[in-house]
Amino acid sequence: MIDTKDNKKDAWGTLISKKPTLNEIKKHFKGKGGGPEGESHVIDANADKKEGFVWVYSTKADAAKIIDRCGNAILEYSFLDGQGVQFKIDRKAFRGIHCAFRLTKDL
C-alpha cells in the first residue's frame, strides 16, 4: 500500500488516519526496554540552541518518561522510522547534556 498525504504510517508500521496523541505514545513506550537495539539520543546542536529547542529520539521507555516529565514543553513530535519517536522540546525544559553525567572523584 502506498502512503499518500491522507494516510500516514505510525511508529508501529500500521496505517492510521490521525497522528497519535502524546498520551497514546506514552502508553506504547511505557515499560519498554528496547532490547539490545534500544537507544535514546539527545541532539543539542548549536543552531537549535539559538532557535530555543533540543531534539530527543528514543525507541524505549525514555520516551514515556520524557512525556511525564516535560510533556507540556514538547513542541512537536514525529516518527523517523518504525521503531521510535522524535521530540522537539523547548530548551527551557532541558538542563544540558553535561547534566547526564555524575561527578566523579577517582575512577
Secondary structure, 3 states (H helix, E strand, C coil): CCCECCEEECCCCCEECCCCCHHHHHHHHCCCCCHHHCCEEEECCHHHHHHCEEEEEECCCHHHHHHHHHHHHEEEEECCCCCCEEEEEEHHHCCCHHHHCCCCCCC
